[in-house]
Amino acid sequence: MKRTWSLFLSACMLAGASAAADTAAVTRQDISHTVFGLGEVQPISQPGVYAQIDAEVSRVLVGVGDAVKKGDLLMELENDELAAEVAQLEYEIQLAQSEVLYTKEHSQYVERPLFYNGNMPKMNQLTGERDTGTYSNEITIYSPCAGRLMAIYIEPGSDALSVYREHGCVAVLSTDGRMKVELSGIEHVRLALDDTVYIFGEGVDTVGRVVELSRRGTEAVIQVIGDEYPMDAPVTVEMPDGTVLGEGVLAVNKPMPVSAYGGTVKGLPWNITVGSYIEQNEIIARIVWSEIPLYLANDEVQRSYAVAKTSLEKAMEKQEALAILAPCDGVIASVEAERGDAVEDGTKLLSLVEDGTGMSLILSVDELDVVRVEKGQTVSLQADALPEVALTGVVQKIAPLGNTVTSVTTYDVYVELTGEIDLRVRGGMNVSGEIVVETARDALTIPMDALKKGEDGWYVTLEDGSEAAVEVGVMTDERAQILSGLSEGNRVEY
């Protein structure tokens, strides 16, 4: 029995001696200390596309994942008030253009001096000479543009001013060879732009096309190619299957009113009749004054035209904003408005991932580690979905304020991916990263298990059982850099 116990003790002592005898050599190698972070990949450039005017979405032409080129039409908006404003301004500028032509196209001009209050001569401030005005006792009305005469309200002997006050003009021209019908109160029929419809009336049997829709399809403008039908003719509009859309009257699509303000109509050329086609600057009528009272204020007319032109240009700029275009080449990342949605100026409509701009990510790093993170440090990354793909990056910046959740504080570290990026890496993928915060090249290292901490600092146990104080540099989970206290080839216990 004593012999058995003695053998057991001997075995235990041999085993202890064997465990204590595990040693490792002090070796040279590169060593790096890293800190860990979690985050997700995001494209560097993901521009949003925003509405620039209050409107309603009428068409969405793209979906998430669609590749687009800069300038491609992505979405269309509509604004009924703006469309009406543009139409009114177009009409007003036509009137202004007509006025410009009207004041320029006179015969039998007479230049007469101008006076203040009828007795003081008006002097030119620049030249010092007397100002003169242009007068005429016979006015020739010329066509301001080419087109078909749709209405003539004057005849020989009529007073031009009275006719103008009654009708707002003395004649109406069709400038684009088209007519239109405006419908409202459409129910139980779903119309789309470019739909074909049929138009019937007395002497009218033709085809039209839907060119405008508003009020969610309850109002429509039907355009007719041709202007040979009479203005204000009552018509009925039907779908190809015979469904009646509504009733309306034919109107000139783009009318040009012809103005005249006074005098007696002397006569009209023989070819000036309703339905006839006339060229620009062709004579429509001659008006005679019994005396010469007319002063042509060309400057004022030109200013009115300039104001109308500027107003129309501004309205057209707003109208152009209804077409939502791609700001760059890329892929649609989100579509945030649907057909029929009312949007305000500044509402986000879509977003894109811009081609060729690279990827970035934000890593959440613990507060104990972030103090060692600096701009320019290298980051090794791995996507959870692609463990076989190695990614690298560089620290760009560190957030100054932390995020605290359940007593744990982390800081956002912004990293830009570098090098060639696998095409399978997509925005939103979760990644883990190790930021290299400290590196030592060709350093003396030992296993971390051999390093011990005493009251006076770090120390190790050598192979012969003696202890040696050491100065430590870079430390990782597995190894530690030795700055002093050991030499290459020394062996330490662990």
C-alpha positions as CSV (number, residue, x, y, z in Angstrom):
1,M,0.0,0.0,0.0
2,K,2.8,2.4,0.9
3,R,4.5,1.5,-2.4
4,T,1.3,2.3,-4.4
5,W,0.9,5.7,-2.8
6,S,4.5,6.5,-3.4
7,L,4.2,5.6,-7.1
8,F,1.1,7.9,-7.3
9,L,2.9,10.9,-5.8
10,S,5.8,10.3,-8.1
11,A,3.5,10.3,-11.1
12,C,1.8,13.6,-10.0
13,M,5.2,15.2,-9.5
14,L,6.3,14.1,-13.0
15,A,3.1,15.4,-14.5
16,G,3.6,18.8,-12.8
17,A,7.1,19.0,-13.9
18,S,6.1,18.2,-17.4
19,A,3.4,21.0,-17.4
20,A,5.8,23.5,-15.9
21,A,8.3,22.6,-18.6
22,D,6.2,23.9,-21.5
23,T,8.2,26.8,-23.0
24,A,8.2,29.0,-26.1
25,A,11.1,30.8,-27.8
26,V,11.2,34.5,-28.2
27,T,10.8,35.1,-31.9
28,R,10.7,38.0,-34.4
29,Q,7.5,38.7,-36.4
30,D,5.1,41.4,-37.4
31,I,2.4,42.1,-34.8
32,S,-0.7,44.2,-35.1
33,H,-3.3,45.2,-32.5
34,T,-6.9,45.6,-33.9
35,V,-10.2,46.7,-32.5
36,F,-13.5,45.2,-33.5
37,G,-16.6,46.9,-35.0
38,L,-19.9,46.0,-36.6
39,G,-21.8,47.8,-39.4
40,E,-23.3,47.6,-42.8
41,V,-22.2,48.5,-46.3
42,Q,-23.7,51.6,-48.1
43,P,-23.0,53.2,-51.4
44,I,-20.9,56.4,-51.1
45,S,-23.3,58.3,-53.4
46,Q,-27.0,57.7,-53.1
47,P,-28.6,60.9,-54.4
48,G,-32.3,61.6,-53.7
49,V,-34.6,63.0,-56.3
50,Y,-37.1,65.6,-54.9
51,A,-40.2,67.4,-56.2
52,Q,-39.5,71.0,-57.1
53,I,-43.2,72.0,-57.2
54,D,-46.5,71.1,-55.6
55,A,-48.1,68.6,-57.9
56,E,-49.7,65.1,-58.3
57,V,-47.8,62.0,-59.5
58,S,-49.3,61.0,-62.9
59,R,-46.8,58.3,-64.0
60,V,-44.0,56.3,-62.4
61,L,-41.8,54.8,-65.1
62,V,-39.2,52.9,-63.0
63,G,-39.0,50.5,-60.2
64,V,-36.4,49.4,-57.6
65,G,-33.4,47.8,-59.2
66,D,-33.8,49.4,-62.7
67,A,-30.6,50.7,-64.3
68,V,-31.0,54.3,-65.6
69,K,-28.9,56.8,-67.5
70,K,-28.5,60.5,-66.6
71,G,-31.4,62.4,-68.1
72,D,-33.8,59.4,-68.3
73,L,-37.4,60.2,-67.5
74,L,-38.2,58.6,-64.1
75,M,-41.6,60.0,-63.1
76,E,-44.1,62.5,-64.4
77,L,-46.1,65.0,-62.2
78,E,-49.1,67.1,-63.1
79,N,-50.3,70.4,-61.8
80,D,-53.7,71.6,-63.2
81,E,-53.3,75.2,-62.0
82,L,-49.9,75.4,-63.6
83,A,-51.2,74.0,-66.9
84,A,-54.0,76.6,-66.9
85,E,-51.5,79.3,-66.1
86,V,-49.2,78.3,-69.0
87,A,-52.1,78.2,-71.3
88,Q,-53.3,81.6,-70.2
89,L,-49.7,83.0,-70.6
90,E,-49.3,81.5,-74.0
91,Y,-52.6,83.2,-75.0
92,E,-51.4,86.5,-73.5
93,I,-48.0,86.4,-75.3
94,Q,-49.9,85.7,-78.5
95,L,-51.9,88.8,-77.9
96,A,-48.7,90.7,-77.0
97,Q,-47.1,89.5,-80.3
98,S,-50.2,90.6,-82.2
99,E,-50.0,94.0,-80.5
100,V,-46.3,94.3,-81.5
101,L,-47.2,93.5,-85.1
102,Y,-50.2,95.8,-85.0
103,T,-48.2,98.8,-83.9
104,K,-45.5,98.2,-86.5
105,E,-47.5,97.4,-89.6
106,H,-49.2,100.7,-90.5
107,S,-49.3,102.6,-93.8
108,Q,-49.3,106.4,-94.4
109,Y,-47.1,107.3,-91.4
110,V,-46.9,110.9,-90.3
111,E,-44.2,112.2,-87.9
112,R,-45.5,114.9,-85.6
113,P,-43.8,116.7,-82.6
114,L,-44.9,115.7,-79.2
115,F,-46.0,118.2,-76.4
116,Y,-46.5,118.1,-72.6
117,N,-50.1,119.0,-71.7
118,G,-50.7,120.1,-75.2
119,N,-48.5,123.1,-75.3
120,M,-44.9,122.4,-74.0
121,P,-42.6,120.7,-76.5
122,K,-41.3,117.3,-75.4
123,M,-37.5,117.1,-75.6
124,N,-35.3,114.1,-75.9
125,Q,-33.1,113.9,-72.8
126,L,-30.2,112.3,-74.6
127,T,-30.0,114.3,-77.9
128,G,-31.6,117.5,-76.7
129,E,-33.8,117.5,-79.8
130,R,-37.6,117.6,-80.0
131,D,-39.4,114.2,-79.7
132,T,-41.8,113.1,-82.4
133,G,-44.5,110.5,-82.6
134,T,-45.8,108.4,-85.4
135,Y,-49.3,108.9,-86.6
136,S,-51.5,107.4,-89.3
137,N,-55.0,108.1,-90.7
138,E,-55.2,104.7,-92.4
139,I,-54.4,101.5,-90.5
140,T,-53.7,98.2,-92.2
141,I,-54.5,95.1,-90.2
142,Y,-52.0,92.4,-91.1
143,S,-52.2,88.7,-90.1
144,P,-49.8,88.2,-87.2
145,C,-49.1,84.6,-88.3
146,A,-50.0,82.0,-90.9
147,G,-53.2,80.0,-90.2
148,R,-56.8,79.3,-91.0
149,L,-59.3,82.1,-90.4
150,M,-61.8,80.6,-87.9
151,A,-63.9,83.7,-87.3
152,I,-64.2,87.2,-88.7
153,Y,-66.2,89.7,-86.7
154,I,-65.7,92.8,-88.9
155,E,-67.2,93.8,-92.2
156,P,-67.0,97.0,-94.4
157,G,-68.5,99.9,-92.5
158,S,-68.3,98.4,-89.0
159,D,-66.6,100.2,-86.1
160,A,-63.5,98.3,-85.2
161,L,-63.5,99.5,-81.6
162,S,-67.1,98.3,-81.0
163,V,-66.3,94.9,-82.5
164,Y,-63.2,94.6,-80.4
165,R,-65.1,95.4,-77.2
166,E,-67.8,92.9,-78.0
167,H,-65.6,89.9,-79.1
168,G,-62.1,90.8,-77.7
169,C,-60.7,90.8,-81.2
170,V,-61.7,91.4,-84.8
171,A,-60.8,87.9,-86.1
172,V,-59.4,84.6,-84.9
173,L,-56.7,82.4,-86.5
174,S,-55.9,78.8,-86.0
175,T,-52.2,78.6,-85.7
176,D,-51.4,74.8,-85.5
177,G,-54.1,73.2,-87.7
178,R,-55.8,71.6,-84.7
179,M,-59.0,71.9,-82.7
180,K,-60.0,70.5,-79.3
181,V,-62.9,69.5,-77.0
182,E,-62.7,70.0,-73.3
183,L,-64.8,67.5,-71.2
184,S,-65.6,67.5,-67.5
185,G,-67.6,65.2,-65.2
186,I,-66.3,62.0,-66.8
187,E,-67.5,59.0,-64.7
188,H,-67.1,55.2,-64.9
189,V,-64.5,55.4,-67.7
190,R,-60.8,55.0,-67.1
191,L,-59.0,57.2,-69.7
192,A,-55.3,57.3,-70.4
193,L,-53.2,59.7,-72.4
194,D,-53.1,59.0,-76.1
195,D,-56.4,57.1,-76.0
196,T,-58.3,57.4,-79.3
197,V,-61.9,58.6,-79.1
198,Y,-64.6,59.5,-81.7
199,I,-66.3,62.9,-82.1
200,F,-69.7,63.4,-83.7
201,G,-71.8,66.4,-84.4
202,E,-73.7,68.2,-87.2
203,G,-71.2,68.0,-90.1
204,V,-68.6,66.6,-87.7
205,D,-67.4,63.0,-87.8
206,T,-63.8,62.7,-86.8
207,V,-61.3,61.0,-84.5
208,G,-59.6,62.6,-81.5
209,R,-56.8,61.9,-79.1
210,V,-56.6,62.4,-75.3
211,V,-53.8,64.9,-74.7
212,E,-54.5,66.0,-71.1
213,L,-56.1,64.5,-68.0
214,S,-56.8,66.1,-64.7
215,R,-58.9,65.8,-61.6
216,R,-58.0,62.1,-61.5
217,G,-59.3,61.5,-65.0
218,T,-62.7,63.3,-64.6
219,E,-61.5,66.1,-66.9
220,A,-59.9,65.7,-70.3
221,V,-58.8,67.6,-73.3
222,I,-59.4,65.9,-76.6
223,Q,-57.3,67.1,-79.6
224,V,-58.5,66.9,-83.2
225,I,-56.0,66.9,-86.0
226,G,-57.6,69.4,-88.4
227,D,-59.3,72.8,-88.1
228,E,-61.8,72.6,-90.9
229,Y,-64.8,72.4,-88.6
230,P,-66.7,75.4,-87.3
231,M,-65.8,77.0,-83.9
232,D,-68.3,76.3,-81.1
233,A,-69.9,73.4,-82.9
234,P,-71.7,71.1,-80.4
235,V,-70.2,67.6,-80.4
236,T,-70.5,64.3,-78.6
237,V,-67.4,62.3,-77.6
238,E,-67.5,58.5,-77.5
239,M,-65.1,55.6,-76.7
240,P,-64.5,53.1,-79.5
241,D,-67.0,50.7,-77.8
242,G,-69.7,53.3,-78.0
243,T,-69.5,54.5,-74.4
244,V,-70.4,58.2,-74.3
245,L,-67.7,60.2,-72.5
246,G,-69.6,63.5,-72.6
247,E,-70.6,66.5,-74.7
248,G,-68.8,69.7,-75.5
249,V,-68.0,72.2,-78.2
250,L,-65.2,72.4,-80.7
251,A,-62.6,75.1,-80.0
252,V,-59.5,76.3,-81.7
253,N,-56.5,74.5,-80.1
254,K,-54.1,77.4,-80.3
255,P,-56.0,80.5,-81.3
256,M,-54.4,83.8,-82.4
257,P,-56.8,86.7,-81.9
258,V,-56.3,89.7,-84.2
259,S,-56.8,93.1,-82.5
260,A,-57.9,96.5,-83.7
261,Y,-59.0,99.4,-81.5
262,G,-60.7,102.1,-83.5
263,G,-61.8,103.5,-86.8
264,T,-64.2,102.4,-89.5
265,V,-63.5,99.3,-91.5
266,K,-62.8,100.4,-95.1
267,G,-62.8,97.0,-96.6
268,L,-61.6,93.4,-96.6
269,P,-59.7,91.6,-99.4
270,W,-61.8,89.2,-101.5
271,N,-60.0,86.1,-100.1
272,I,-60.6,86.9,-96.4
273,T,-63.4,84.5,-95.5
274,V,-64.0,82.0,-92.7
275,G,-62.2,78.8,-93.4
276,S,-59.6,80.4,-95.7
277,Y,-55.9,79.9,-95.1
278,I,-53.7,83.0,-95.0
279,E,-50.0,83.7,-94.7
280,Q,-48.2,85.8,-92.1
281,N,-48.4,89.5,-92.8
282,E,-51.2,89.0,-95.3
283,I,-53.7,91.9,-95.3
284,I,-56.9,91.2,-93.3
285,A,-58.6,94.6,-93.4
286,R,-58.0,98.4,-93.8
287,I,-59.4,100.8,-91.2
288,V,-59.8,104.6,-91.9
289,W,-59.8,107.4,-89.4
290,S,-61.7,110.7,-90.2
291,E,-58.7,112.5,-88.6
292,I,-55.2,111.6,-87.4
293,P,-55.5,111.0,-83.6
294,L,-53.5,107.8,-83.2
295,Y,-50.1,107.9,-81.5
296,L,-48.4,104.5,-81.6
297,A,-46.7,103.8,-78.3
298,N,-44.3,101.2,-79.5
299,D,-42.1,101.3,-76.4
300,E,-45.0,100.5,-74.1
301,V,-46.1,97.6,-76.4
302,Q,-42.6,96.2,-76.5
303,R,-42.5,96.4,-72.7
304,S,-45.8,94.5,-72.4
305,Y,-44.5,91.9,-74.7
306,A,-41.3,91.5,-72.7
307,V,-43.3,91.1,-69.4
308,A,-45.5,88.5,-71.0
309,K,-42.5,86.6,-72.4
310,T,-40.7,86.6,-69.0
311,S,-43.8,85.4,-67.2
312,L,-44.2,82.6,-69.7
313,E,-40.6,81.6,-69.4
314,K,-40.9,81.3,-65.6
315,A,-44.1,79.3,-65.9
316,M,-42.4,77.0,-68.5
317,E,-39.5,76.4,-66.1
318,K,-42.0,75.3,-63.4
319,Q,-43.6,73.0,-66.0
320,E,-40.3,71.5,-66.9
321,A,-39.9,70.5,-63.2
322,L,-42.9,68.2,-63.7
323,A,-40.7,65.8,-65.6
324,I,-38.5,64.0,-63.1
325,L,-35.2,63.1,-64.7
326,A,-32.3,60.9,-63.5
327,P,-29.5,63.1,-62.1
328,C,-26.8,60.5,-62.9
329,D,-26.2,57.0,-64.2
330,G,-27.1,54.5,-61.6
331,V,-29.7,52.0,-60.2
332,I,-33.0,52.9,-58.6
333,A,-32.7,52.3,-54.9
334,S,-36.1,53.4,-53.7
335,V,-39.4,54.7,-55.2
336,E,-41.2,56.8,-52.5
337,A,-44.3,58.1,-54.4
338,E,-47.0,56.3,-56.4
339,R,-49.4,57.4,-59.1
340,G,-52.1,59.7,-57.7
341,D,-50.0,60.8,-54.7
342,A,-50.1,64.5,-53.9
343,V,-46.5,65.8,-53.4
344,E,-45.2,69.1,-52.2
345,D,-42.1,71.1,-53.2
346,G,-39.2,69.2,-51.5
347,T,-40.9,65.8,-51.2
348,K,-38.5,62.9,-51.8
349,L,-39.7,61.0,-54.9
350,L,-36.9,58.5,-55.6
351,S,-33.2,57.6,-54.7
352,L,-30.5,56.1,-56.8
353,V,-27.2,54.3,-56.2
354,E,-24.8,56.3,-58.5
355,D,-22.6,54.2,-60.7
356,G,-18.8,54.1,-60.1
357,T,-18.7,55.9,-56.8
358,G,-17.7,53.1,-54.6
359,M,-19.0,51.8,-51.2
360,S,-18.6,52.9,-47.6
361,L,-19.7,51.7,-44.2
362,I,-20.1,52.8,-40.6
363,L,-18.7,50.6,-37.9
364,S,-19.9,50.7,-34.3
365,V,-16.8,50.6,-32.1
366,D,-16.8,50.2,-28.3
367,E,-15.9,53.3,-26.3
368,L,-12.9,51.5,-24.7
369,D,-11.4,50.8,-28.2
370,V,-12.4,53.9,-30.1
371,V,-9.8,56.1,-28.3
372,R,-7.1,54.3,-30.3
373,V,-8.8,54.7,-33.7
374,E,-7.5,57.4,-36.0
375,K,-8.1,58.6,-39.5
376,G,-6.2,56.7,-42.2
377,Q,-5.9,53.4,-40.3
378,T,-6.5,50.2,-42.3
379,V,-9.6,48.1,-41.8
380,S,-10.1,44.4,-42.6
381,L,-13.7,43.5,-43.3
382,Q,-15.9,40.6,-43.9
383,A,-19.6,40.5,-45.1
384,D,-21.8,38.1,-43.2
385,A,-23.4,36.9,-46.4
386,L,-20.1,36.4,-48.2
387,P,-17.6,35.0,-45.7
388,E,-15.2,34.0,-48.4
389,V,-14.9,37.6,-49.7
390,A,-12.1,39.7,-48.1
391,L,-12.7,43.5,-48.1
392,T,-10.4,46.3,-47.1
393,G,-11.0,49.9,-46.1
394,V,-9.6,53.0,-44.6
395,V,-10.9,55.0,-41.7
396,Q,-12.2,58.4,-42.9
397,K,-13.6,60.0,-39.7
398,I,-14.9,59.2,-36.2
399,A,-18.1,60.6,-34.8
400,P,-17.6,63.0,-31.9
401,L,-20.6,61.8,-30.0
402,G,-21.4,58.2,-29.0
403,N,-24.6,56.1,-29.1
404,T,-25.6,54.7,-25.7
405,V,-27.9,51.6,-25.6
406,T,-28.5,49.7,-22.3
407,S,-25.4,51.3,-20.7
408,V,-23.1,50.3,-23.6
409,T,-21.7,53.3,-25.5
410,T,-20.3,52.9,-29.1
411,Y,-19.0,55.4,-31.6
412,D,-19.6,55.5,-35.3
413,V,-16.4,55.0,-37.4
414,Y,-16.8,55.9,-41.1
415,V,-14.8,53.7,-43.4
416,E,-14.4,53.8,-47.2
417,L,-13.9,50.5,-49.0
418,T,-10.7,50.4,-51.1
419,G,-9.4,48.1,-53.8
420,E,-11.6,46.0,-56.1
421,I,-15.0,45.3,-54.6
422,D,-16.8,42.0,-55.4
423,L,-19.9,42.8,-57.4
424,R,-22.0,40.6,-55.1
425,V,-21.5,43.1,-52.2
426,R,-24.6,45.2,-52.0
427,G,-25.8,48.2,-50.0
428,G,-27.2,47.2,-46.6
429,M,-25.2,44.0,-46.1
430,N,-24.0,43.4,-42.5
431,V,-20.2,43.4,-42.0
432,S,-17.7,42.9,-39.2
433,G,-14.4,44.8,-39.3
434,E,-11.0,44.9,-37.5
435,I,-9.3,48.3,-37.4
436,V,-5.5,48.0,-37.2
437,V,-4.8,50.6,-34.5
438,E,-1.1,49.7,-33.8
439,T,1.5,47.7,-35.8
440,A,5.1,46.6,-35.0
441,R,7.3,45.2,-37.8
442,D,10.0,42.5,-37.1
443,A,9.2,42.7,-33.4
444,L,10.3,40.4,-30.5
445,T,7.2,38.5,-29.5
446,I,6.1,35.9,-27.0
447,P,2.8,34.1,-26.4
448,M,0.3,36.2,-24.3
449,D,0.0,33.2,-21.9
450,A,3.7,33.7,-20.9
451,L,3.1,37.3,-19.9
452,K,2.4,38.0,-16.2
453,K,1.5,41.1,-14.3
454,G,3.0,41.8,-11.0
455,E,3.1,44.8,-8.6
456,D,6.1,46.2,-10.3
457,G,4.9,45.6,-13.9
458,W,5.1,42.9,-16.5
459,Y,7.4,39.9,-16.1
460,V,8.0,36.4,-17.5
461,T,9.3,33.1,-16.2
462,L,12.4,31.9,-18.0
463,E,13.1,28.2,-18.9
464,D,15.5,27.9,-15.9
465,G,12.8,29.0,-13.5
466,S,14.1,32.6,-13.0
467,E,11.9,35.6,-13.5
468,A,12.7,38.6,-15.8
469,A,11.0,42.0,-15.9
470,V,9.9,43.0,-19.4
471,E,8.6,46.1,-21.2
472,V,5.6,45.4,-23.4
473,G,4.6,47.1,-26.6
474,V,1.8,45.9,-29.0
475,M,-0.5,43.2,-27.5
476,T,-3.0,41.0,-29.3
477,D,-5.2,38.2,-28.0
478,E,-2.4,35.7,-28.8
479,R,1.0,37.4,-28.7
480,A,2.8,40.4,-27.1
481,Q,5.6,42.6,-28.3
482,I,8.7,42.7,-26.0
483,L,10.5,46.0,-26.0
484,S,13.1,45.1,-23.4
485,G,14.1,42.4,-20.9
486,L,14.4,39.5,-23.4
487,S,16.5,38.5,-26.4
488,E,15.7,36.5,-29.5
489,G,16.1,32.8,-28.7
490,N,15.3,33.1,-25.0
491,R,12.7,30.6,-23.9
492,V,9.8,31.5,-21.6
493,E,7.4,29.3,-19.7
494,Y,3.7,29.5,-20.2
